[in-house]
Amino acid sequence: MRATFLTEGTSQTGYGHLSRTKSLYQAAESLGFDCFILANYDVNASVYLDGLNVENFDWKKRSFESVTYLNDSELVFFDSYQAGIKNIKEIVSNAEDSVKFAYIDDFNRLDYPNGTIINYSVGSNSEMYEGQSGKKSYLLGPRYALLAKEYWQLSNQRPEISKSIETILLTFGGADNANLTKIALETLSKNFPSISFEVIIGPGNTSFDSFSSNNKKVRLNRSLSISDMKTLIERADLCLTACGHTTYEIAATGRPMIAVLSADNQKLNAQGWKAKGIPVLNGLDSNFRNNLIEIFLRTSPSEVRKSLSEIASTVVDPRGAINVIKTFIASN
């Protein structure tokens, strides 16, 4: 059996597509599939692709040529914000009839060809796809969260919650085009100087290239493995994160978090987490700094963070990628 993944990852598009594609790749491989990734990516993407069978190829500009890579594939997954419906239809229509297609979607971006739509957002629901045509099936919600294998053993985590906040993790994605990492760090370190900060600098984040700090309570982390990232999450007393894929990794560990909307494509996640009771900030708001201080103070008490931990840990199934692949196997 063979599974092929078509995706992308650059400093302009971000690297979340590669991260969740990797989780599906790992899940399919663990269940006996030969796997292959066809992606256009930049030099900074290597941390997401190490050890995987991948070719750097812009399949969106060469749709017809891409079909040759799908030979002998039982499953083909698309994960892209850049591919237009014309690109996708050309690939699907020229592939063998036996191929099953799936589309990882975050906000009903396109009226996809026949296949399965995967949207693991905590805010996803069937009503948002009522306008889809053709024959579709849907895998919706955090039961299908696409987390890497390092998270699969976690289940309903109940970590110990410290009485006070000693360490905060800051993570705003691979590119952080809104520069929220630096804004949040400056705001919190200035107003709460006793707290230590573990700061994740994504491979496409250039705002820290010339950053220098004599603050021994600030540690910058680059080129982290998934295991290293998971360790930093688990050690944090509070996580401040962009409202994207990382929210599901944090939730799987049971760590309390504040989610920050950093891009329009995160709105569904933001709405879903807020509905669950997770504090959500708009990072694009001109008053973000003041709002961050206010919500941090409200979140600081240990009983509040314990409640947030309990909420998060019950929302996400860390084996969501396995659930996706098993669903396709069962449908054969």
N, C-alpha and C positions, 0 to 999 in steps of 0.2 A: 504494500500500500504506500501511496505517496501523497504528501501534502505540500502545496506550493503557496507561498505568501508574497503578495505584491504590495510594496509599501514605500516609504520615503523617510528621510531624516537629515535635516540640515539646520544650520543656525537660524535660518529664516522660518522654516516650518516647525521647528522644535523637534524633540527626539522621543516624545511620548509614543508615537506610532511604532518606533523600533522596539521600545520597551515592552509594549503589550504584544507585538508580533512575536518577540522572543519567548514570551510566556506560552503562547499557543504552540510555537515550534517545540518547546520543551515538553509540553503536554502530549502533543501528537507523537513525538519521538518516544516518550515513555510508554506509549500504547502501541508501539510497533510500526509506526510510519517512518518512511524515509522522508526527510524534509529538505526544502530548498527555499531560499529567500531571494527574490528579485527586487532590488531596491536602488533608487538613486540616493546617494548619501555623501556627506563630506568627511574630511579627515577626522573631525571630532567625534564621529559616530562609532569609531572602532571599539569603544568601551562597551557598547551595546551589542556588538556583533562577534566578539571574540569566541572562537570555537564553533561557530555556526557555518553551515554550507550556504554561502551567499555570493551573489554577483552584483557588482555595481553597474546598473543598467537603467537608463531613463525610459521605463516601459510606457510612460504616459505620452511621450513624444514618438514612440515607435511601437504603437499598439499592436499592429499586425505581426511584427516580428516577435513580439512577446509570446504569441500563441505557441510557438515552437517549444518554449520552456515548460509548457503545461502538459506536454505529452506524458502519458501514463499516470497522470495525477487523478486521484479520486476526489480530493478536496482542494479547492482554491479559495484563498482568503484575500480580500482587498482591505487595506487600511490606508486611506489617503484623504486629505483635504483638497488636494490639487487636481486629482483626476476628474475630468468632466464625464458626463453621462455618455458622450460619444466615444470616449476612450474605452470605458468599461463595456459598453455594448459591443464594440468591435471585437474585443477580446472574447467575451462570452459567446457571441454568435459564431465565431470561427473555431471554438473549442469543440472537442468531442462531446457528444450528447450525454455520455455517462458521467461527466464531471459535475460535481456538486459545488455551487458557488455560495460564498458567504461574504457579507459586507459588514465590517465593523463601523458603526455609525454612532455619532454623538448627539445629533440634533435634527434628524430627518433631512439630511443634506440634499439627497437626490431621490428620485423615483427609480429605484434600482431595478435591474433585470430580475427575472425569477431567481429565487434562492432564499437564503436565510439572512435576516438582519440581526446583528448582535449589538445590543446597546446595554452595557452593564451599569449605566448611570443610576445612582440612587433615586434620581428624579424621572426615570423613563417610565412610560406606560403605553398601553396599546392604542389609546386614543390619538396619540401624536402621529401614528402611522396610518390613520384611516384613509388618507389620500393616496396611499401606495396602490399601484395597479399590478395586475398579473398574479402569479402564484407565489406567495411568500409565507414563510414561517418566521417566528420571532423568538429570540432568546433575550429576555429583558430583565434588568435588575442585577443587583450585586451578587446574586447566586452565580452569576457568570463573570464575576470580576476577573480580569486577566492578569493575575499576579504570577511572578516568577516562582520557580520551584523552591526557592529558599523560604517561601512563605507557606508552602502547602501543608506543613505539619502543624500549623497554628490552628486553633479552634476555640472560639469563645474565651479568649484570653482575659484573665483578671489579674493584671499586674499590680504590684504594690504601689500605692500612690503616696509620694512623699508629703510631709506636712507643709513644706514650703518649696517654692520653685528655686532650684539651684542652677539648673541647666535648661536652656531653650534651644531647640533645633529650628533653624531657618532654612527652608527649601522652596525655591520658586521656579523649578523646572530647568531644562537644559539650556535655554537661551535667556529667559527673563528679560524680554524686550521692554517691559515696563520699569525695569530697574528697581523692583520692589525689595530685592535682597538688601541692597545698600540703604534704601530708605528705612526699612524696618530695623536693620541693625543700628543705624545712627540714632533712631528714635528711642529704641528700647535700651540700648547701652548707656545713653546719656541720662535717661530718667530712672534707670534701675541698675546702677553701677555694680551692685554686689552679685549680679547674676552672670553666669558664664554662658557663652554662645558657641554652639557648633553650627558653622555656616557652610552650607553646601553651595559650591560654585560649579554650576553646570558647564559642560564643555563649550557651549556657545555664548557664555556670559563673559563679555570682555570688560565690563565696568570695574573689575577688580584686578586688571592686568598691572596697573601701577599703584595699587592700593597698599599702603603701609600703615601699620598700627602698632603702637607700643603697648596696647592694652592686652595684658596677659590673659584676660578672661575671654578673648575672642580668638577662636581657632578656625582657620579657613581650610576646607576639605575639597580636594579636586580629584577627578579621575577615580572615583570610588567604585569598588565592585558592589554587586547587589548585596553580598553578605555584609560588607562594611557599612553600607547604607542602612541595612536592617539593624545592625548593632547600634548605630547612632540613634536611630528611632527609639529603640528599646531602652536606651540609657537616658533619654530626655524626660524631663518632668512635664514639659509642654512642647508641642510641635506647632510651628506657624508655617503653613504650607499654601502654595497656590492650589486653587480649587480644581485640580486635574487628577491625573492617575495616582499621584502620590497619596492622596487622601485615602485611597483604598488600602494601600500598603500600611499606612499608619493605623487605620481602623483594624486591620487584621492583627496588629500587635496589641491592640487595646490601649494604646497611649492616647491621652487627651490631646485635642487639637483645636486650633482656630484656623478656619479655612478662609482663604483670601481670593476673591475673584480678580484674576489678572488678565483675562482675555474674554472676548464675547463668546467664544465657543465653550466656555465653562459655565454658562448661565444655568443650564439644566442641572449640572452637579450642584451648583450653589443653592438653587431652589430646593433640591432634594435633601441636601445635608441640613439646611435651615429648617425644613419641615420635620426632620428627625430630632432637632434640638441641638445641633452642633452650631456654635457661633460662627457666623459668616460675615466678612467685611468686604466692601467694595474697594479693591486696591486702586481703582482708576478714579476714585472720588478725590476731589481737591482737598478734602478734609481728612484724608486717610491717616495722617500722623496722629491727630487728636483722637480720632475714632479708635485707633490701635491702642493708645494708652488707656482709654476708657474701657475697652473690652478686655484688655489684659488685666486690669484691676478687678473686673467682675469675675474673671476666670481663675484668678490666683488662689482662692481658698481651696483647701484640699477636698472638701466635700463636693465642691462644684466640679473639680477635675475628676473626682471618682465617678460622679454621675456621667460625665462626658465619656469616660473610659468604658463604662457599662453600655452606653448607647452605641458607641462605635463598634465594639467587639461583637455585638449581636447582629449587625447589619450585613457584614461582608462574609462570603464563603471564600476562604483563602484558596480553595481548590477549584475555583471557578473555571479556569482554563481546562482542567480535566473534565469538568462537567460539560463544557462545550464539545470537546472531542468525543466523549462518550455518547452524547446525544446524536451526533452524526453516525457513529458506529451502530447504534441501536436502530437507526432509521433505515439501514440497508436491508 
